[in-house]
Amino acid sequence: MSKKNMDKVVIFALGGVGEIGKNMYVVQYGNDIVVIDSGLKFPEEDMLGVDIVIPDITYLTENRDKVRGILITHGHEDHIGGLPYVLKHLNVPVFGTKLTLGLIESKLKEAGLLGETKRILINADSEVKLGGLTATFFRTNHSIPDSVGVCIDTPEGYVVHTGDFKFDHTPVNEQHADLHKMGMIGNRGVLALLSDSTNAERPGFTPSERVVGAQLEEVFRSARQRVVVATFASNVHRVQQVIDACYVSNRKLAVIGRSMVNVVSIAQELGYLNIPEGMLIEPEEVGKLAADRVAILSTGSQGEPMSALTRMARSSHRKVDILPGDTVIIAATPIPGNERFVGRTVDELFRLGANVIYGPGSQTGMHVSGHGSQEELKLMLNIMRPKYFIPIHGEYRMLRQHGQLAEAVGMEKENIFIVDNGDTVEIQNGVARKGNKVTAGNVLIDGLGVGDVGNIVLRDRKLLSQDGILVVVVTISKQEGKILSGPDIISRGFVYVRESEGLLDEANKIVTGTLMKLMGENVNEWASLKTNVKDALGRFLYEQTRRRPMILPIIMEV
């Protein structure tokens, strides 16, 4: 391609830098925008009532005519989970590999978008024209099959996005990383590399997934009763190794949990899982077979409150109970922030008499990461040899550490860009610099509401969760300026009414006195009446209880 001096390559993230999850990266040249991934993340503890979090796509919707398509690197939730919401505002083609598209189509079907979304199947050998840009792909290793990295050919040079990757030289599915193709890309010259930083703090190499398979088989052979394995539903390699362990130990397998059933069904249908005929049984059949001939594959490795394993641990699952002597394997490392939920589930399983294998994969052998550690990150940098480097997919400290690794392999510090979501890197005539910031942030999904929960709503929810609410209902006469009924005070989450009658009687007098004083001064504007009632009552309650409940005055005029 020939260069156009008036145009430049602009690279930025709308999600996925300085955080784990909701990955979305943008490469723009002139009037052509390419989006890589469209993920979600799960809410943090202070996001009360929020279901999921997706990136703010204001920039993309404002430039919708320039968006040529969304390239998906693999089928994990933090890379595809935002698509049903994004595609309602951006009707653009989605490109993905076979399994990735299978998982995406399931989501789009639920959202009623399957018929109107153009889906284009790609593989590691595909070449895709996206306006004036061209995308090619290369095969990578990750904890889900069909993962790819992306190389975008721009007039300024090649921009490479690794996707999530590790270098597993003995992969479960024999899908080796295409080192030869990566080397060819590196030899052609990489302008900018965007690389996965998740394990930038971990020294050495990430172990092969096959390590887990050997451990699973050993436990399955030695367990005298049922074996329950909880893992990420999308970790198809791990699922296959559970199936293999069932085969060698002559066990039937029940799959429990909506997302697990969904992924197993799609992966089997597309040929990514090899399940011997007759191995799968329904959950209702678990109790009818000998305990040493049954295994259960379940969701709930993160202690999610409504997951199958958590409900089994609480003895509230409708179809399966945990029995004394059962072996429960949590084949995943807790995501930061989930340790408390996992710990609670483990406690409950022990109370039921189960043998629980849990903890870091390095101790149990039941989990290995799908992300490369420091030596693999350095290997990727040495293969690609980029002119400029942008660490992505990780919390800020991980991006910093990845930047230091790049310096260690010989990159100049000024050519390494540590950015936040919305920060742009502009490259023109081979020279990179930080550009203007674009709109970026979180869009909170609560039920069917998209973006209607913001900081003010979250602040109110936090206040309600801490000190509760008081509703004050009063009816006043507009003509006579006197109280006709009330005040009636309703308490929820503040005090127990039957044990606090004296406090609420005093509160009633405070409200009455405040209103009578205001009406005597001919103050009859609703806003003034409500504000004064809230202030007077709030001061009184704080003096008496040291609590600040939300106070909602409801004043009706007749």
C-alpha positions as CSV (number, residue, x, y, z in Angstrom):
1,M,0.0,0.0,0.0
2,S,1.2,3.6,-0.6
3,K,1.3,6.0,2.2
4,K,-1.1,9.0,2.4
5,N,0.7,11.7,4.4
6,M,-2.6,13.3,5.5
7,D,-3.8,10.1,7.2
8,K,-2.5,8.2,10.2
9,V,-3.0,5.0,12.1
10,V,-4.9,5.5,15.3
11,I,-4.8,2.7,17.9
12,F,-6.8,2.7,21.1
13,A,-8.8,0.5,23.5
14,L,-12.4,1.0,24.7
15,G,-11.9,-1.8,27.2
16,G,-9.2,-4.3,28.2
17,V,-6.3,-2.1,29.3
18,G,-5.8,-1.3,33.0
19,E,-8.4,-4.0,33.8
20,I,-9.3,-7.6,33.2
21,G,-12.3,-8.1,30.9
22,K,-14.5,-6.3,28.4
23,N,-11.9,-6.4,25.8
24,M,-12.4,-4.1,22.8
25,Y,-9.6,-2.6,20.7
26,V,-9.8,-0.3,17.7
27,V,-7.4,0.3,14.7
28,Q,-8.3,3.2,12.5
29,Y,-6.8,4.6,9.3
30,G,-8.6,7.4,7.6
31,N,-12.2,6.4,7.1
32,D,-11.7,2.8,8.0
33,I,-12.2,1.5,11.5
34,V,-11.6,-2.2,12.5
35,V,-12.7,-3.4,15.9
36,I,-11.0,-6.4,17.6
37,D,-13.1,-8.3,20.2
38,S,-16.3,-7.1,22.0
39,G,-16.3,-8.5,25.5
40,L,-17.8,-7.9,28.9
41,K,-16.7,-8.1,32.5
42,F,-18.5,-9.0,35.6
43,P,-19.4,-6.3,38.1
44,E,-17.1,-5.4,41.0
45,E,-18.5,-5.5,44.6
46,D,-19.5,-1.8,44.7
47,M,-21.6,-2.2,41.5
48,L,-24.7,-3.3,43.5
49,G,-27.3,-5.0,41.4
50,V,-25.4,-4.7,38.1
51,D,-25.3,-7.9,36.0
52,I,-22.5,-7.2,33.6
53,V,-20.3,-4.3,32.4
54,I,-19.5,-3.6,28.7
55,P,-17.4,-0.9,27.0
56,D,-18.8,2.5,26.2
57,I,-19.0,2.5,22.3
58,T,-19.9,6.2,21.9
59,Y,-17.0,6.7,19.6
60,L,-18.0,3.8,17.4
61,T,-21.7,4.8,17.2
62,E,-20.6,8.4,16.3
63,N,-18.5,7.0,13.5
64,R,-20.7,4.0,12.5
65,D,-20.3,4.6,8.8
66,K,-16.5,4.0,9.1
67,V,-16.7,0.7,11.1
68,R,-15.9,-2.1,8.7
69,G,-16.3,-5.1,11.0
70,I,-15.6,-6.7,14.3
71,L,-12.8,-9.4,14.4
72,I,-13.1,-11.9,17.2
73,T,-9.9,-13.6,18.4
74,H,-11.6,-16.4,20.4
75,G,-14.8,-17.4,22.2
76,H,-14.3,-16.4,25.8
77,E,-17.0,-14.2,27.5
78,D,-14.5,-11.3,28.0
79,H,-14.1,-11.2,24.2
80,I,-17.6,-12.0,22.9
81,G,-20.0,-11.3,25.7
82,G,-20.6,-7.6,24.7
83,L,-21.7,-8.5,21.1
84,P,-25.4,-8.7,21.7
85,Y,-25.4,-5.2,23.1
86,V,-23.0,-3.7,20.7
87,L,-24.7,-5.1,17.6
88,K,-27.9,-3.5,18.5
89,H,-26.2,-0.1,17.8
90,L,-23.7,-1.2,15.2
91,N,-25.0,-3.5,12.4
92,V,-21.6,-4.6,11.1
93,P,-20.1,-8.0,10.0
94,V,-18.6,-10.2,12.7
95,F,-15.6,-12.3,11.8
96,G,-14.7,-15.4,13.8
97,T,-13.4,-19.0,13.6
98,K,-15.7,-22.0,13.6
99,L,-16.1,-22.6,17.4
100,T,-16.0,-18.8,18.1
101,L,-18.9,-18.2,15.7
102,G,-20.8,-21.2,17.2
103,L,-20.6,-19.6,20.6
104,I,-21.5,-16.2,19.2
105,E,-24.5,-17.5,17.3
106,S,-25.9,-18.9,20.5
107,K,-25.7,-15.5,22.2
108,L,-27.2,-13.7,19.2
109,K,-30.1,-16.2,19.0
110,E,-31.0,-15.4,22.6
111,A,-30.8,-11.7,21.8
112,G,-33.0,-12.0,18.7
113,L,-30.1,-10.7,16.5
114,L,-29.1,-13.9,14.7
115,G,-31.0,-13.2,11.5
116,E,-29.9,-9.6,11.1
117,T,-26.2,-10.0,11.9
118,K,-23.7,-10.9,9.1
119,R,-21.3,-13.6,10.4
120,I,-18.2,-14.4,8.4
121,L,-16.3,-17.6,9.0
122,I,-12.5,-17.3,9.0
123,N,-9.5,-19.5,9.8
124,A,-5.8,-18.9,10.4
125,D,-5.3,-18.8,6.6
126,S,-8.0,-16.2,5.8
127,E,-7.4,-12.8,4.4
128,V,-10.2,-10.2,4.9
129,K,-10.6,-6.8,3.2
130,L,-11.9,-4.2,5.5
131,G,-12.2,-1.0,3.4
132,G,-8.6,0.1,2.7
133,L,-7.3,-2.3,5.4
134,T,-6.5,-6.0,5.2
135,A,-6.6,-8.4,8.1
136,T,-4.8,-11.8,8.2
137,F,-4.6,-14.2,11.1
138,F,-2.3,-16.6,12.8
139,R,-3.0,-19.6,15.0
140,T,-2.3,-19.3,18.8
141,N,-2.6,-21.5,21.9
142,H,-5.2,-20.6,24.6
143,S,-7.6,-22.3,26.9
144,I,-10.2,-22.6,24.2
145,P,-9.8,-24.0,20.7
146,D,-9.8,-21.9,17.5
147,S,-8.0,-18.9,19.0
148,V,-6.1,-16.6,16.6
149,G,-4.0,-13.5,16.6
150,V,-4.7,-10.7,14.1
151,C,-2.4,-8.8,11.7
152,I,-3.8,-5.7,10.1
153,D,-2.0,-4.3,7.1
154,T,-2.3,-0.5,7.1
155,P,-0.5,2.0,4.8
156,E,1.8,2.8,7.7
157,G,2.7,-0.9,8.3
158,Y,1.5,-4.0,10.2
159,V,-0.4,-3.7,13.4
160,V,-0.5,-7.0,15.2
161,H,-2.9,-8.0,18.0
162,T,-1.8,-11.3,19.7
163,G,-5.2,-12.2,21.2
164,D,-4.9,-14.2,24.5
165,F,-2.1,-16.6,24.1
166,K,0.5,-19.0,25.5
167,F,3.1,-21.2,23.9
168,D,1.9,-24.8,24.7
169,H,4.2,-27.2,22.8
170,T,2.0,-30.2,23.7
171,P,-1.6,-28.9,23.2
172,V,-4.5,-31.1,24.0
173,N,-6.1,-30.6,20.6
174,E,-2.9,-30.7,18.7
175,Q,-3.5,-27.1,17.6
176,H,0.1,-25.8,17.8
177,A,0.8,-22.1,17.7
178,D,2.0,-21.1,14.2
179,L,5.5,-20.0,15.1
180,H,6.5,-20.0,11.4
181,K,3.7,-17.6,10.4
182,M,4.5,-15.4,13.4
183,G,8.1,-15.3,12.3
184,M,7.1,-14.4,8.7
185,I,5.1,-11.5,10.0
186,G,8.0,-10.4,12.2
187,N,10.4,-10.6,9.3
188,R,8.1,-8.3,7.2
189,G,8.3,-5.7,9.9
190,V,5.7,-5.0,12.6
191,L,4.8,-1.3,13.1
192,A,3.0,-1.9,16.4
193,L,2.3,-4.9,18.6
194,L,-0.6,-5.2,21.0
195,S,0.1,-8.1,23.3
196,D,-1.6,-10.0,26.2
197,S,-0.3,-8.9,29.6
198,T,-2.3,-11.1,31.9
199,N,0.6,-13.1,33.3
200,A,3.3,-10.5,32.9
201,E,4.0,-10.8,36.6
202,R,4.7,-14.5,36.5
203,P,8.2,-15.7,35.8
204,G,9.1,-18.6,33.6
205,F,6.7,-20.5,31.3
206,T,3.1,-21.5,31.7
207,P,2.7,-25.3,32.0
208,S,1.0,-27.3,29.3
209,E,-2.7,-28.1,29.7
210,R,-1.7,-31.8,29.5
211,V,-0.4,-31.6,33.0
212,V,-4.0,-31.2,34.2
213,G,-5.1,-34.3,32.3
214,A,-2.7,-36.6,34.0
215,Q,-3.8,-35.3,37.5
216,L,-7.4,-35.7,36.6
217,E,-7.0,-39.3,35.5
218,E,-5.1,-40.1,38.8
219,V,-7.9,-38.7,40.9
220,F,-10.7,-40.3,38.8
221,R,-9.0,-43.7,39.1
222,S,-8.5,-43.5,42.9
223,A,-11.8,-41.9,43.9
224,R,-14.1,-44.5,45.5
225,Q,-17.3,-42.4,45.0
226,R,-18.5,-39.7,42.7
227,V,-16.2,-37.1,41.3
228,V,-17.5,-33.6,40.7
229,V,-15.3,-31.2,38.6
230,A,-16.1,-27.5,38.4
231,T,-14.3,-25.5,35.8
232,F,-14.9,-22.6,33.3
233,A,-17.6,-23.7,30.8
234,S,-15.6,-22.3,27.9
235,N,-12.4,-24.2,28.8
236,V,-13.1,-26.9,26.1
237,H,-9.6,-28.4,26.5
238,R,-10.3,-29.0,30.2
239,V,-13.7,-30.4,29.4
240,Q,-12.2,-32.9,27.0
241,Q,-9.7,-34.0,29.6
242,V,-12.5,-34.6,32.1
243,I,-14.2,-36.8,29.4
244,D,-10.9,-38.7,28.9
245,A,-10.6,-39.2,32.6
246,C,-14.1,-40.6,32.7
247,Y,-13.2,-43.0,29.9
248,V,-10.1,-44.4,31.5
249,S,-12.0,-44.8,34.9
250,N,-15.1,-46.3,33.3
251,R,-17.4,-43.5,34.6
252,K,-20.6,-42.0,33.1
253,L,-20.7,-38.2,32.9
254,A,-23.5,-35.8,33.8
255,V,-23.1,-32.1,32.7
256,I,-24.8,-29.6,35.0
257,G,-25.1,-25.8,34.7
258,R,-26.7,-23.8,31.9
259,S,-23.5,-22.4,30.4
260,M,-21.7,-25.7,30.6
261,V,-24.5,-27.6,28.9
262,N,-24.6,-25.0,26.2
263,V,-20.8,-25.0,25.5
264,V,-20.6,-28.8,25.6
265,S,-23.5,-29.1,23.2
266,I,-22.0,-26.5,20.7
267,A,-18.5,-27.9,20.9
268,Q,-19.6,-31.5,20.4
269,E,-21.8,-30.5,17.5
270,L,-18.9,-28.7,15.8
271,G,-16.5,-31.5,16.4
272,Y,-14.3,-29.9,19.2
273,L,-15.2,-32.5,21.8
274,N,-14.9,-36.2,21.4
275,I,-17.4,-37.8,23.7
276,P,-17.7,-41.7,23.6
277,E,-21.2,-42.8,22.7
278,G,-23.3,-43.6,25.8
279,M,-21.0,-41.7,28.3
280,L,-23.3,-38.7,28.8
281,I,-26.2,-39.2,31.2
282,E,-28.9,-36.9,32.5
283,P,-28.5,-35.4,36.0
284,E,-31.6,-37.3,37.1
285,E,-29.7,-40.6,36.5
286,V,-26.7,-39.7,38.8
287,G,-28.4,-41.2,41.9
288,K,-29.3,-44.5,40.1
289,L,-25.8,-45.6,39.3
290,A,-23.0,-46.9,41.5
291,A,-21.1,-43.9,43.1
292,D,-17.7,-45.1,41.7
293,R,-19.1,-45.1,38.2
294,V,-20.3,-41.5,38.0
295,A,-18.7,-38.1,37.4
296,I,-20.3,-34.7,37.2
297,L,-19.0,-31.7,35.2
298,S,-20.3,-28.5,36.6
299,T,-20.2,-24.7,36.5
300,G,-19.3,-22.8,39.7
301,S,-15.5,-22.7,39.8
302,Q,-15.7,-19.0,40.9
303,G,-18.3,-19.6,43.7
304,E,-21.0,-17.8,41.7
305,P,-24.1,-17.6,44.0
306,M,-26.5,-19.2,41.4
307,S,-24.0,-21.7,39.8
308,A,-24.6,-25.4,39.9
309,L,-21.7,-26.2,42.3
310,T,-22.8,-23.5,44.8
311,R,-26.3,-24.8,44.8
312,M,-25.1,-28.4,45.3
313,A,-22.9,-27.1,48.2
314,R,-25.9,-25.5,49.8
315,S,-28.0,-28.7,49.2
316,S,-30.4,-26.6,47.2
317,H,-29.9,-28.2,43.7
318,R,-33.0,-29.8,42.5
319,K,-31.4,-32.9,40.9
320,V,-28.0,-33.6,42.6
321,D,-26.8,-33.7,46.2
322,I,-23.2,-33.8,47.5
323,L,-22.7,-37.0,49.6
324,P,-20.1,-37.7,52.2
325,G,-17.0,-39.2,50.5
326,D,-17.6,-37.5,47.1
327,T,-14.5,-35.9,45.6
328,V,-15.0,-32.3,44.4
329,I,-12.3,-30.7,42.2
330,I,-12.3,-27.0,41.6
331,A,-10.2,-26.9,38.4
332,A,-9.7,-23.1,38.2
333,T,-7.9,-20.4,40.1
334,P,-10.2,-17.7,41.6
335,I,-10.4,-14.5,39.6
336,P,-9.2,-11.7,41.8
337,G,-12.2,-10.6,44.0
338,N,-13.9,-14.0,43.9
339,E,-11.7,-15.7,46.6
340,R,-14.3,-15.1,49.3
341,F,-17.1,-16.7,47.2
342,V,-14.9,-19.7,46.4
343,G,-13.8,-20.0,50.0
344,R,-17.5,-20.0,51.2
345,T,-18.4,-22.8,48.7
346,V,-15.4,-24.9,49.8
347,D,-16.4,-24.6,53.4
348,E,-19.9,-25.7,52.7
349,L,-18.6,-28.7,50.6
350,F,-16.4,-29.8,53.6
351,R,-19.4,-29.5,55.9
352,L,-21.2,-32.0,53.7
353,G,-18.3,-34.5,54.0
354,A,-16.8,-34.1,50.6
355,N,-13.1,-34.3,49.8
356,V,-12.3,-31.0,48.1
357,I,-9.3,-30.4,45.9
358,Y,-8.9,-26.6,45.6
359,G,-6.4,-23.8,45.6
360,P,-3.7,-22.6,43.1
361,G,-3.1,-24.8,40.2
362,S,0.6,-24.9,41.0
363,Q,-0.3,-26.7,44.2
364,T,-3.1,-29.0,43.0
365,G,-2.1,-29.6,39.4
366,M,-5.7,-29.2,38.5
367,H,-5.4,-25.9,36.7
368,V,-2.9,-24.1,34.4
369,S,-3.4,-20.7,32.9
370,G,-4.3,-20.1,29.3
371,H,-2.0,-17.0,29.2
372,G,1.8,-16.9,28.6
373,S,4.2,-16.1,31.5
374,Q,7.2,-13.8,31.2
375,E,9.4,-16.0,29.0
376,E,6.6,-16.5,26.5
377,L,5.8,-12.8,26.4
378,K,9.5,-12.1,25.7
379,L,9.4,-14.8,23.0
380,M,6.4,-13.1,21.3
381,L,8.3,-9.8,21.5
382,N,11.4,-11.3,19.9
383,I,9.4,-13.1,17.2
384,M,7.5,-9.9,16.2
385,R,10.3,-7.4,16.8
386,P,7.8,-4.4,16.7
387,K,8.9,-0.8,16.3
388,Y,6.2,0.2,18.8
389,F,4.7,-1.8,21.6
390,I,1.3,-1.4,23.4
391,P,0.7,-3.9,26.3
392,I,-3.0,-4.8,26.6
393,H,-5.3,-7.1,28.5
394,G,-4.3,-6.7,32.1
395,E,-4.5,-4.5,35.1
396,Y,-2.2,-1.5,35.1
397,R,0.6,-3.1,37.1
398,M,0.7,-5.9,34.5
399,L,0.9,-3.5,31.6
400,R,3.9,-1.8,33.4
401,Q,5.6,-5.1,34.0
402,H,5.1,-6.1,30.3
403,G,6.6,-2.8,29.3
404,Q,9.7,-3.6,31.4
405,L,9.9,-7.0,29.7
406,A,9.9,-5.3,26.4
407,E,12.8,-3.1,27.6
408,A,14.6,-6.2,28.7
409,V,14.5,-7.7,25.2
410,G,15.9,-4.5,23.7
411,M,13.0,-2.1,23.0
412,E,13.5,1.6,23.5
413,K,11.5,2.9,26.4
414,E,10.1,5.8,24.3
415,N,8.6,3.3,21.9
416,I,6.5,1.6,24.6
417,F,3.1,3.1,25.2
418,I,1.3,2.3,28.5
419,V,-2.2,3.5,27.9
420,D,-5.6,3.6,29.6
421,N,-8.9,3.0,27.9
422,G,-9.6,5.9,25.6
423,D,-6.0,6.9,25.2
424,T,-5.0,7.0,21.5
425,V,-1.6,6.2,20.0
426,E,-1.2,7.9,16.6
427,I,1.4,6.8,14.0
428,Q,2.1,8.9,11.0
429,N,5.0,8.6,8.6
430,G,6.5,6.0,11.0
431,V,6.5,8.2,14.0
432,A,4.2,7.4,17.0
433,R,2.9,9.8,19.7
434,K,0.0,9.9,22.1
435,G,-3.0,11.5,20.6
436,N,-6.3,12.9,21.8
437,K,-8.5,10.9,24.2
438,V,-11.7,9.4,22.9
439,T,-14.8,8.6,25.0
440,A,-14.3,5.4,26.9
441,G,-15.7,3.9,30.1
442,N,-18.2,1.5,31.6
443,V,-21.7,0.9,30.5
444,L,-23.6,-1.0,33.2
445,I,-26.2,-3.6,32.3
446,D,-28.9,-4.3,34.9
447,G,-31.7,-6.6,33.6
448,L,-32.9,-5.2,30.4
449,G,-31.6,-1.7,31.1
450,V,-28.5,-0.7,29.2
451,G,-26.6,2.3,30.5
452,D,-29.5,3.5,32.7
453,V,-27.6,2.7,35.9
454,G,-24.9,5.2,36.5
455,N,-22.9,6.7,39.4
456,I,-25.9,8.4,41.0
457,V,-28.0,5.2,40.9
458,L,-25.1,3.2,42.3
459,R,-24.5,5.8,45.1
460,D,-28.2,5.5,46.0
461,R,-28.0,1.7,46.1
462,K,-24.9,1.8,48.3
463,L,-26.7,4.2,50.7
464,L,-29.7,1.9,50.8
465,S,-27.5,-1.1,51.4
466,Q,-25.8,0.6,54.3
467,D,-28.5,2.5,56.3
468,G,-31.9,1.7,54.6
469,I,-34.7,4.0,53.7
470,L,-37.4,6.1,55.4
471,V,-40.5,7.1,53.4
472,V,-42.4,10.0,54.9
473,V,-46.0,10.4,53.5
474,V,-48.0,13.6,54.3
475,T,-51.2,15.1,52.9
476,I,-51.6,18.8,53.2
477,S,-54.4,21.2,52.4
478,K,-53.4,23.8,49.7
479,Q,-56.1,26.2,50.7
480,E,-56.0,26.0,54.5
481,G,-52.2,25.4,54.8
482,K,-52.5,22.6,57.3
483,I,-51.8,18.9,57.5
484,L,-54.8,16.7,56.7
485,S,-53.2,13.3,57.3
486,G,-49.9,11.9,58.4
487,P,-47.0,12.1,58.7
488,D,-46.8,8.4,58.1
489,I,-43.3,7.0,58.4
490,I,-42.4,3.8,56.7
491,S,-39.0,2.2,57.5
492,R,-37.2,-0.4,55.4
493,G,-33.7,-1.5,56.3
494,F,-33.3,1.3,58.9
495,V,-34.9,0.2,62.2
496,Y,-37.3,-2.5,63.2
497,V,-40.5,-0.5,63.7
498,R,-42.0,-2.5,66.6
499,E,-38.8,-2.0,68.6
500,S,-38.3,1.7,67.7
501,E,-41.7,3.3,68.3
502,G,-40.3,6.0,70.4
503,L,-37.7,7.0,67.8
504,L,-40.3,7.1,65.1
505,D,-42.8,9.1,67.2
506,E,-40.1,11.7,67.7
507,A,-39.3,11.7,64.0
508,N,-43.0,12.2,63.3
509,K,-43.0,15.3,65.6
510,I,-39.9,16.6,63.8
511,V,-41.6,16.3,60.4
512,T,-44.9,17.9,61.7
513,G,-43.1,20.8,63.4
514,T,-41.0,21.5,60.3
515,L,-44.0,21.5,58.0
516,M,-46.1,23.7,60.3
517,K,-43.3,26.2,60.6
518,L,-42.8,26.4,56.8
519,M,-46.5,26.7,56.1
520,G,-46.8,29.4,58.7
521,E,-44.2,31.3,56.8
522,N,-46.2,30.7,53.6
523,V,-43.6,28.4,52.1
524,N,-45.6,26.0,50.0
525,E,-43.3,25.0,47.2
526,W,-42.9,21.2,47.1
527,A,-39.1,21.3,46.6
528,S,-38.6,23.6,49.6
529,L,-40.9,21.5,51.8
530,K,-39.2,18.2,50.9
531,T,-35.7,19.6,51.3
532,N,-36.4,21.0,54.7
533,V,-38.1,17.8,55.9
534,K,-35.1,15.8,54.7
535,D,-32.6,18.1,56.4
536,A,-34.4,18.3,59.7
537,L,-35.2,14.6,59.9
538,G,-31.7,13.6,58.7
539,R,-30.0,15.6,61.4
540,F,-32.3,14.2,64.1
541,L,-31.8,10.6,63.0
542,Y,-28.0,10.9,62.8
543,E,-27.9,12.4,66.3
544,Q,-30.0,9.5,67.6
545,T,-28.6,6.6,65.7
546,R,-25.4,7.7,63.9
547,R,-27.0,6.4,60.7
548,R,-27.9,8.2,57.5
549,P,-30.8,6.5,55.9
550,M,-32.2,7.6,52.5
551,I,-35.2,9.9,53.3
552,L,-38.0,10.1,50.7
553,P,-40.7,12.7,51.6
554,I,-43.9,12.2,49.7
555,I,-46.1,15.3,50.0
556,M,-49.5,15.3,48.5
557,E,-51.7,18.4,48.1
558,V,-55.5,18.4,48.1
